[in-house]
């Protein structure tokens, strides 16, 4: 059976949509004493929250899509051009967002920059056998873990990890910040997660495990659910156990954190795959697919709107002072319905508005890609 051609996964669109919905929520919920802990980043040494899972899931979803892009026909140089162009555009969008927020040119390592660089690594290795890619992922995680555990900060013992006292923080502050690439080391675990996603994508896109194209045989979709779902839970368990010796940390992107978040992401993707692509309950996935099929638009445009309108425009509050439009709206809602209902009302309305804006694109089958 020829399995060389990848097929579009409704489940991946739904999973990506769920990630974007999560991003819209955690990026726009007002942070007050009433904000649930799961909608804020976990403090150092206090585990991982739902908010901490969002970015690894975005990286994972990008990795799952890599086999589909490799299935496209074309000359080698054309595929290389597409990979480089996509990575550069993602990094450029990240720089644009950061620069608008800082109101000056800001060359940082942020969300889209990390996604673009990890995509470059995963796509560049995408033509290799699955086992080789998984070995590369293990090497990246192991090498990064070794850096954290065995390379000491000057003047301190190796393996001492603190929020502001670790070898990665030292290298960022001492060498990388001056070149505006602080956080570059996090590309290693993020790329490993993207490579793991690519391996899952081979199973879900083509229904195959590994081997040369002419030797591949399709597996039953139910077996694909088991492989990806149980594999994800196993990775999450490994990450949790590893967290006993290598702290779970989003700022450091510790390998334990990457495995824990990525493993839960794979389990969630497997559940979407079972419902949408195996059982055929595609209407269940459709609301999330509205966001997932235009993921970059759904991520970038709301941020630009927030920076250029909600944060930049001003309005008078009840005391007559000028504040940002966002602050004025939230204060007005709090005055009318109370703090907790206002937080949920504002965040829910923001998510609903952008979902409604993207519905016409989804219905017209207009999907914006970078």
N, C-alpha and C positions, 0 to 999 in steps of 0.2 A: 504494500500500500504506500503510495507516495505521500509523504508528510512534509515535503519541503516547503509548501506554501503555508504561511501563517494565516490565521483567520482572526477577524476582529472579535474581541471579547466584550460582551455587554457587561460582564462582571467587573472588568478592569475600569470601564467608564464609570460604573456605579461606585467602585472603591475609590477612584480618583475624585469623584463627586463628593463622597463622604469626607475625604481629606480636605477638600476645598471648603466644604461647609464648616468643618471644624476650624479651619484657618480663619474664616470670616467671623466665627463666633469668638475665638480666643483673641483675635486681633482687635476686636471692636467692643467687647464687653468692658464697661467701665470698671476699673480696679478700685474698689473701696473695701472697707472692712466687711461688707456684706457679700463680696464676690466669693463664690465657692472655690475651695482650694484647688479642685481639679481644673479650673479655668485659669489658673495661674501656674507659673513655673515653680517647681519644687525648690525650696532652699537647699543649699549645700548639705549633703549628708542625710537628707530626708526622703530618699527614694525618687520616684518618678510619678508625674501626674499625667492626666490625659493631654494637657497642653504640651508636655515634653514629647509625646508620641507623634505629634502632627508632622514635624519636619522629616523624621526618619520614614514615615509612611509615604510622604511625597517622593522622597528619594527612591524608596522601594517601588512605588508605582512607575516611576520613570524607568527603573531597571527592568521591570516586567515587560515594558513596551519595546525594549531594545531588540529582541528577536524579531518582532514584527517589522521594524525598520530595516533590519538586515535581510529580510525576505524580499525587499524591493529589488527589482532587477536594475542593472546599470553597470557601467564600467567601474573598475576599482577606484579610479581617480574621482569619479562622480560621487561615490559613496563617501570617500574621505572628505570631499568638499562639503557634503551635506552635514557630516558629523562636526567638522570644525566650525562651519557657519552656525549651526544650532547652538553649539557651546558658546561661541562668541556672542551671539544674540542674547542668550540667557544672562551671561555675565554683564553685558551692556545694559540690559533692563534693570539688573540689580544695582548697577552704578547709578543709573538714572533715578531710581527710587531713593537711594541713600543720599544722593546729591540734592534732590528736592527737599528731603527732610532736613538736611544740614544747611541748606541754602548756600552751598558752595560745592565745588567738586570734591566728592568723597569716594576714594578708592579703598573700599573695605571688603572683607569677606563676610557676606551676609547670605540670606536664604538663597536667592537666585544665583549668586556667584558659586555657592557650594554645589547647588544642583547642576549648574553648567559644567563645572570642572569634574564632578563625579560622573556625569554623563559622558564626558570626553573619555575618561578612563574605561568605563563600562562598554561604550560603543567601540572603542579602539580594540578591545579584547573580545568583542562580541562574536567574531568569526572563529574563535578557538573552541575546541571541544569543551563540553560542560564541565567535566572533571578538572580540566586545566583551569577554567575560570574559577571554580570553587576552591582550587588549591591557591590561586592568586588571592582570592578573598581571605582565605585563612592566613596567608602570608602577610597581607596588609594588616589584619587584626592583630596577629601575633607580633609583628614588628612594632606596631604602635603601642601595644601593651608592654613590650619590652622596653621601649623608650620611657614610658611612664614609671615602670617598676624598677628599672636597673640603672638608669642614667640620673645621677644626682644633680640637684641644683648646687652650684658652687657654694661651698661652705656648709653643706648639709648632707645627711646620709641619704643613700638611694632609697627609693620606694616610699618616701615621705610625701603624701599627697594631701594638700590643703587647698582651700578655695583660692587663695592667693599665693600659695607656695607649692609649686610643682614645676617640673622641667619644661612643660609646654608653655606655661605662663611666663617662665623665665626667658625662653627663646623668643616668644612673641614680643615681650617688652624690650628685650635687649637687641634683637636683630630684625625682626619682621615688621614691627610697627612703623619704623622709619620708611619702609618701602610700601606701606599701606597693604600689607598682606598678612597681618596678624590673624590667626585662625587657619592658616594654610594647612597645618598638620591635620585638621579635622577632615580634609579631603580623603585621607587614607581610610578611616573607618566608614565614611560615607560611600566611597567607591566600592568598598567591600560589600556594603549593604546593597548597592546597585547591582553588583555582580551576582549576589545571591538572588535578587529579584529576577535577573536575567535567566538564571537556572530554572526558577519557578515558571518563568514565561515560556521556556522551552516545553515544559510539561503541559501548561494550560493552552498555549497558542496552537501547538502542533500535536499535542497528545503523545509526546515521545519522551524518552529518558535521555539517552546519549548514544553515541556511536556515529559512524560515518553516515552521510545522508542516504546512501544506497542501502545501508543496513538497518535503518530505523524502521520500527514497526509501531503502529498506533497502539495506545493502551486505552482501556475502558475509561470513560470520563469519571466514573465513580472512583476508580483507582487514582486518578489524577487528584481528586478531592482529598483522598486519604493521604497521598504523598505530600501535597503542599500543606494541608491542614495539620497533620501530625508532625511534619517537618518543622512547621512554624512553632508549634507548641514546644517541640524539643529544643529549638533555638532559644525560645523565651525562657525555658527552664535553665538552659546552660547560662544564659545571661544573668538570671537571678542568682544562681549558685556562684558564678564568677564575681558577682557584686559583693560577695562576702569578703573578698580580698582585693578587688579592684572596684572602687566605689562607682555606683551608678551616677553619671554626671552628664547632663546635656551640654553645659559650657565647654567641657573637655572632650565631649564625644567619646567617652571611654568605650572600649570594645564591649564591655558588659552591658552598657546602656544601649549600644547599637544592636546587639543580639536580642536583648529583651524587647525593645520597641519593634525591631524588624520581625521578630518571631510572632508577636501578637498581630502585626500587620498581615503577615502571610496567612495566619489562621482566619482573620476577618476576610481576606480576599478569597480564601477557599470557600467560606460560607456564601459569599456573593456568587461565586462560580457555581456552587451546587444549586442555588436557587434560580439564577438567571440563565446560565448556559447549559445546565444539565436537566433540571426539572422543567425549565422553560417559562418560569414566572417573570417574564421580562417587564411587564407593567410595574412590578415591585421595584425594579431597578430604574425605571424611566425618570422619576423625579430627581434622583441623584445624578443620572446621566446628563441632565440638563447642565449641571455644573462641570461634570467630568469630561464631557466632550469638548469643552472650551476652557480647559483648566487654566491656561496661562492668562486668558482674558479675565476669567473669574477671580484670579489672584491679583493681577496687576492693576486692572482698571479700578476696583474698589479702593485700593491703596492710593492711587493717584487722585481719586475723587476726595478721599479723606484729607490728603495733604493739601490739595489745591482749592478745596471748597470748605469742608467742615472745619479744618484747622486754620485756614487762611482768612475766611470771611468772619466778620464780627457782628455781634448783636448785643443789645442791652439785656442784662439780666434784671431780676426783680428789684435789685438795689440801684439800678440805673447805671451800673458800670459796664464797660464794653468787655466782652469775653468772646472766645471762639464760638462759632455757630454750634459746634457739637456740644460744648459746655452749656450753652444756653438751652438747647433742646433737652439735654439730660436734666438740668435743673428744673425746667418747666414740668417735665414728667414726674420728677420726684415730688414736686410741690402738689401735684394732682393725685398721684396714686401711691406714693410712698417709695422708699429707697429700693427695696428688693423687687417689687413689681416693675418699677421703672427700669431697672437694669435689664430684666428679661424682655420687657416690652421694646426697649430701644434696640437691643441686640437682635431680637427676633424680627423686628421690622426691617433692620438693615439687611439681614440675610434674605428675607422675603422679597424685598425690593430688587436686589440683584438677581435673584432667581427669576423673577418675572421679566426682568430686562433680557435675560439670556434665553428665555423660552422661544421667542421668534427665531433666533439663530438655530436652536435645536430642531424646531419644526421644519425649517427651510434646509436642514442638513448643511448648514454653513459652519465649518469647524476651522477656527483660526489656529495655525501652527507657526512656530518659530523655526 
